[in-house]
Amino acid sequence: MKKDESDLRIMEEKERKELQDRYIRFDWAIKRLLRQKANFDVLDGFLTVMLGEEIKIVEILESEGNQESADDKFNRVDIKALNSKGEIIIVEIQNTREIHYLERILYGVAKAITEHISLGEGYQQVKKVYSISILYFDIGVGDDYIYHGQNNFTGVHTGDHLRINTRERNVLVSRLPADIFPEYILIRVNEFDKVARTPLDEWIEYLKDGTIRPDTTTPGLREAREKLKYYSMSPGERLVYDRHIDDIIIQNDAIDTSKWEGRMEGLAEGEAKGLAEGLAKGMRQVAVNMKRLGMDMESIINCTGLTEEEIASL
C-alpha cells in the first residue's frame, strides 16, 4: 500500500514538473502576454537575436493588425523600437498560414509604413521596417530554416550597388537602399532539426517545440522561462489557450490531409489537371471543416483561397 502511495506521489510530482516546464507558444504570448511593458524584455531579446544588434522596444503600436480576439490567428503585431544606433525602427511580426503568403508579407509591410507616418509629414519620416515571419507551414523549397532578404539596386553591367544621396540635418549622406527599404526575415520553424548551439538556434527550438533550457543565457529566453510558464496561467486562461492549440492542430491536419489527398488524386489521374482538381476539392473540405469549427469568413478565405460565394455554398 505504501509503495502504491509512493508511486502515486512520484507520478503527481512528475506531472506537476512537466506543467512547470511547459511554456506558452510564442504566437499566443506575443498577442496577449508580451504586450505588457513588464514583459518587453522577452521581445527585446527575441529581436536582438534576430536582428543581430541590441534592440529596445518603445511601444506596441496600435493598428488594425494588433487585435486580441481569441479567433485572431491571422493578424500581425507591430512594434516601435530603438536599434543600437538609437534609430527608431518598426518591426512587424507575423504568425500566419495563408495561401498567398508573400503577397501578405508585402501588404503587411506597406500597412506598417503607412499606418505610422502622420498626415502631412515628409517622406524623411518614414521608418525602416523589419518584417519577421514565423512560419509553421511549408512555404516552398529550400535547405535552410531561416532566410533574410533586403532591397538593393545592382548595376546590370557593372554589378555594383547603387548608393543614394539623402539629406540629413542639412548634411548630404550617402546610403544604400537597404538602409531605408524594408528587410524580410522568414523563419521556417518546422525545418529546424539541429542541436541548438547558438542563441538563434535556441530561439528557433523554442518556437518549434516550446523547449527552453534551464541554464539558458540567450537574451529573451531566460526571461521567458519565468514569464511564459503554462502552469502560471489561471485555469480559465489555460482552457482558452488549450482550445487555441487544438484549433491549430485541427486546422493544420485538415490542410495537410487535403494536400495529400489532392496529390494522390492528381497522381492517380496522371495529369496536372487532376492534381489541381484534387487540391481544389481538398480546399473545399478544409472550408467545410473550418465552418464547422465556427471560424470567421476572412480566416477561411485566407486559408483556402476560395471566394466568399464558394464558401457560402458549401
C-alpha positions as CSV (number, residue, x, y, z in Angstrom):
1,M,0.0,0.0,0.0
2,K,2.8,2.4,0.9
3,K,4.5,1.5,-2.4
4,D,1.3,2.5,-4.3
5,E,1.1,5.8,-2.5
6,S,4.8,6.5,-3.1
7,D,4.3,5.7,-6.9
8,L,1.3,8.0,-7.0
9,R,3.2,10.8,-5.4
10,I,6.1,10.3,-7.8
11,M,3.6,10.4,-10.8
12,E,1.9,13.6,-9.4
13,E,5.3,15.3,-8.9
14,K,6.4,14.3,-12.4
15,E,3.2,15.7,-13.9
16,R,3.5,18.9,-11.9
17,K,7.1,19.4,-13.1
18,E,6.1,18.8,-16.7
19,L,3.5,21.5,-16.4
20,Q,6.0,23.9,-14.8
21,D,8.5,23.2,-17.6
22,R,5.9,23.7,-20.3
23,Y,6.0,27.1,-22.0
24,I,3.3,29.0,-23.8
25,R,3.6,29.2,-27.6
26,F,5.2,32.4,-28.8
27,D,2.4,33.2,-31.3
28,W,-0.1,33.2,-28.3
29,A,2.2,35.1,-26.0
30,I,3.1,37.8,-28.4
31,K,-0.6,38.7,-29.0
32,R,-1.5,38.7,-25.3
33,L,1.2,38.5,-22.6
34,L,4.1,40.3,-24.3
35,R,2.1,43.5,-25.0
36,Q,2.6,44.4,-21.3
37,K,5.5,46.6,-20.7
38,A,6.8,44.5,-17.9
39,N,7.3,41.7,-20.4
40,F,9.0,43.7,-23.1
41,D,12.4,42.1,-22.1
42,V,11.3,38.8,-23.8
43,L,10.6,40.6,-27.1
44,D,13.8,42.7,-26.7
45,G,15.8,39.6,-26.5
46,F,14.0,37.9,-29.4
47,L,14.6,41.0,-31.7
48,T,18.2,41.4,-30.5
49,V,18.9,37.8,-31.6
50,M,17.0,38.0,-34.8
51,L,18.4,41.3,-36.0
52,G,21.9,40.9,-34.6
53,E,22.1,44.1,-32.6
54,E,20.7,45.4,-29.4
55,I,17.0,46.3,-29.7
56,K,14.9,48.0,-27.1
57,I,11.1,48.2,-27.5
58,V,9.5,51.6,-27.1
59,E,5.9,50.5,-27.5
60,I,3.5,48.1,-29.1
61,L,1.8,50.2,-31.9
62,E,-1.9,50.3,-32.2
63,S,-3.1,49.3,-35.6
64,E,-5.8,47.2,-37.1
65,G,-3.3,44.3,-37.1
66,N,-2.9,44.3,-33.4
67,Q,-6.2,42.6,-32.4
68,E,-6.5,40.3,-29.4
69,S,-9.7,38.2,-30.1
70,A,-9.5,34.5,-29.4
71,D,-10.2,33.8,-33.1
72,D,-7.5,36.1,-34.3
73,K,-5.0,33.7,-35.9
74,F,-4.1,35.7,-39.0
75,N,-3.0,39.1,-37.8
76,R,0.3,40.7,-37.0
77,V,2.0,42.7,-34.2
78,D,3.7,46.0,-35.0
79,I,6.4,47.1,-32.6
80,K,8.1,50.5,-32.4
81,A,11.7,50.0,-31.2
82,L,15.2,51.6,-31.0
83,N,18.2,49.9,-32.6
84,S,21.8,50.1,-31.3
85,K,22.3,53.4,-33.1
86,G,19.3,55.0,-31.4
87,E,17.3,55.0,-34.6
88,I,13.6,54.3,-34.5
89,I,12.5,51.2,-36.4
90,I,9.2,49.5,-36.9
91,V,9.2,45.7,-36.5
92,E,6.3,43.7,-37.9
93,I,5.9,40.1,-36.7
94,Q,3.5,37.7,-38.4
95,N,2.4,34.2,-37.4
96,T,0.2,33.4,-40.4
97,R,-0.9,30.5,-42.6
98,E,-2.2,31.8,-45.9
99,I,-2.3,30.7,-49.5
100,H,-0.8,33.9,-50.9
101,Y,1.8,34.5,-48.1
102,L,4.4,36.5,-49.9
103,E,1.7,38.9,-51.0
104,R,0.5,39.0,-47.4
105,I,4.0,40.0,-46.2
106,L,4.2,42.8,-48.8
107,Y,0.8,44.1,-47.7
108,G,1.7,43.9,-44.0
109,V,4.9,45.9,-44.5
110,A,3.0,48.6,-46.6
111,K,0.4,48.9,-43.8
112,A,3.1,49.2,-41.2
113,I,4.8,52.0,-43.1
114,T,1.6,54.0,-43.9
115,E,-0.1,53.5,-40.6
116,H,2.7,55.0,-38.6
117,I,3.5,58.2,-40.5
118,S,1.4,61.2,-39.7
119,L,-0.6,63.0,-42.3
120,G,1.5,65.9,-43.7
121,E,4.9,64.5,-42.5
122,G,7.7,64.4,-45.1
123,Y,8.9,61.2,-46.6
124,Q,12.1,61.5,-44.5
125,Q,9.9,60.5,-41.5
126,V,9.3,57.0,-43.0
127,K,10.9,54.5,-40.6
128,K,12.9,51.4,-41.5
129,V,10.7,48.3,-41.3
130,Y,11.8,44.8,-40.4
131,S,9.3,42.1,-41.3
132,I,9.8,38.9,-39.3
133,S,7.6,36.0,-40.3
134,I,7.4,32.9,-38.1
135,L,6.1,30.1,-40.4
136,Y,4.7,26.9,-39.0
137,F,3.9,25.7,-42.5
138,D,5.6,24.8,-45.8
139,I,6.1,28.0,-47.9
140,G,8.3,26.4,-50.6
141,V,11.6,24.6,-51.3
142,G,14.8,25.5,-49.5
143,D,17.5,23.9,-47.4
144,D,17.7,26.5,-44.6
145,Y,15.4,27.2,-41.7
146,I,15.9,31.0,-41.8
147,Y,16.1,33.3,-44.8
148,H,16.9,37.0,-45.0
149,G,16.1,39.4,-47.8
150,Q,16.5,43.1,-48.5
151,N,16.4,45.6,-51.3
152,N,19.5,46.7,-53.3
153,F,19.9,48.2,-56.7
154,T,22.6,46.4,-58.7
155,G,24.2,47.6,-61.8
156,V,23.2,45.5,-64.8
157,H,26.6,45.7,-66.4
158,T,28.9,46.5,-63.5
159,G,27.4,44.6,-60.6
160,D,28.0,47.4,-58.2
161,H,25.4,48.6,-55.6
162,L,23.9,52.0,-56.2
163,R,24.2,54.4,-53.3
164,I,21.6,57.1,-52.8
165,N,22.4,60.7,-51.6
166,T,20.0,61.9,-48.9
167,R,19.9,65.0,-46.8
168,E,20.0,64.6,-43.0
169,R,20.3,67.6,-40.7
170,N,21.4,69.7,-43.7
171,V,24.2,67.3,-44.5
172,L,24.4,65.1,-47.6
173,V,24.6,61.4,-46.6
174,S,25.3,58.5,-49.0
175,R,23.2,55.5,-48.1
176,L,22.4,52.1,-49.6
177,P,18.7,51.5,-50.4
178,A,18.9,48.6,-48.0
179,D,19.4,51.2,-45.2
180,I,15.9,52.5,-45.9
181,F,13.9,49.8,-47.6
182,P,12.3,47.0,-45.6
183,E,14.1,43.9,-44.7
184,Y,12.4,40.5,-44.5
185,I,13.2,37.5,-42.3
186,L,11.4,34.2,-42.9
187,I,11.7,31.6,-40.1
188,R,10.7,28.1,-41.3
189,V,10.2,26.6,-37.9
190,N,9.4,23.1,-39.0
191,E,12.7,22.8,-41.0
192,F,14.8,23.2,-37.9
193,D,16.2,19.8,-37.0
194,K,19.6,20.7,-35.5
195,V,21.1,20.6,-32.0
196,A,20.7,24.2,-30.7
197,R,24.2,25.6,-30.4
198,T,23.7,29.3,-30.8
199,P,21.2,31.9,-29.4
200,L,19.5,31.9,-32.7
201,D,19.1,28.1,-32.7
202,E,17.8,28.2,-29.1
203,W,15.1,30.7,-30.2
204,I,14.1,28.5,-33.2
205,E,14.0,25.5,-30.9
206,Y,11.6,27.3,-28.6
207,L,9.4,28.5,-31.5
208,K,9.2,24.9,-32.8
209,D,8.5,22.8,-29.7
210,G,8.4,25.2,-26.7
211,T,11.7,24.0,-25.3
212,I,13.8,26.4,-23.1
213,R,16.9,25.2,-21.5
214,P,17.1,25.6,-17.7
215,D,20.6,27.1,-18.0
216,T,20.0,29.3,-21.0
217,T,21.7,32.7,-21.2
218,T,20.1,33.6,-24.5
219,P,18.5,37.1,-24.5
220,G,14.8,36.9,-24.1
221,L,14.6,33.2,-23.3
222,R,16.0,33.5,-19.8
223,E,13.2,36.0,-19.1
224,A,10.6,33.8,-20.9
225,R,11.4,30.9,-18.6
226,E,9.8,32.9,-15.8
227,K,7.1,34.8,-17.6
228,L,5.7,32.3,-20.2
229,K,5.1,29.3,-18.0
230,Y,1.9,27.4,-18.9
231,Y,1.3,26.5,-15.3
232,S,1.4,30.2,-14.3
233,M,-1.9,30.8,-16.2
234,S,-5.2,30.6,-14.4
235,P,-7.4,27.5,-15.1
236,G,-9.6,29.7,-17.3
237,E,-6.7,31.1,-19.3
238,R,-5.3,27.6,-19.8
239,L,-8.6,26.4,-21.1
240,V,-8.7,29.2,-23.7
241,Y,-5.1,28.5,-24.6
242,D,-5.6,24.8,-25.0
243,R,-8.6,25.4,-27.3
244,H,-6.4,27.7,-29.4
245,I,-3.8,24.9,-29.7
246,D,-6.5,22.3,-30.6
247,D,-7.8,24.6,-33.3
248,I,-4.3,25.0,-34.8
249,I,-3.7,21.2,-34.7
250,I,-7.1,20.5,-36.4
251,Q,-6.6,23.3,-39.0
252,N,-3.1,22.1,-39.9
253,D,-4.2,18.5,-40.0
254,A,-7.1,19.3,-42.3
255,I,-4.9,21.3,-44.7
256,D,-2.1,18.8,-44.8
257,T,-4.6,15.9,-45.3
258,S,-6.3,17.9,-48.1
259,K,-2.9,18.5,-49.8
260,W,-2.1,14.8,-49.6
261,E,-5.5,13.8,-51.0
262,G,-5.1,16.3,-53.8
263,R,-1.7,14.9,-54.7
264,M,-2.9,11.3,-54.6
265,E,-5.9,12.1,-56.8
266,G,-3.7,14.0,-59.2
267,L,-1.1,11.2,-59.4
268,A,-3.9,8.7,-59.9
269,E,-5.2,10.6,-62.9
270,G,-1.6,11.2,-64.1
271,E,-2.4,14.8,-65.2
272,A,-1.8,18.3,-63.9
273,K,-5.5,18.9,-64.2
274,G,-6.2,16.0,-61.9
275,L,-3.8,17.5,-59.3
276,A,-5.4,20.9,-59.5
277,E,-8.9,19.4,-59.2
278,G,-7.8,17.3,-56.3
279,L,-6.3,20.3,-54.4
280,A,-9.4,22.3,-55.1
281,K,-11.6,19.5,-53.7
282,G,-9.3,19.3,-50.6
283,M,-9.6,23.1,-50.0
284,R,-13.3,22.9,-50.2
285,Q,-13.2,20.2,-47.5
286,V,-10.9,22.4,-45.4
287,A,-13.5,25.2,-45.7
288,V,-16.3,22.8,-44.6
289,N,-14.2,21.8,-41.5
290,M,-13.4,25.4,-40.6
291,K,-17.0,26.4,-40.9
292,R,-17.9,23.6,-38.6
293,L,-15.4,24.9,-36.1
294,G,-17.1,28.3,-36.3
295,M,-14.2,30.2,-37.8
296,D,-14.8,33.5,-39.5
297,M,-15.2,34.0,-43.2
298,E,-12.0,36.0,-43.6
299,S,-9.9,33.3,-42.0
300,I,-11.4,30.6,-44.2
301,I,-10.8,32.7,-47.3
302,N,-7.1,33.3,-46.2
303,C,-6.5,29.6,-45.6
304,T,-8.2,28.1,-48.6
305,G,-8.1,30.7,-51.4
306,L,-11.8,30.1,-52.0
307,T,-14.2,33.0,-52.7
308,E,-16.8,34.1,-50.2
309,E,-19.5,32.8,-52.6
310,E,-17.8,29.4,-52.9
311,I,-17.6,29.1,-49.1
312,A,-21.2,30.1,-48.6
313,S,-22.4,27.4,-51.0
314,L,-20.7,24.6,-49.1
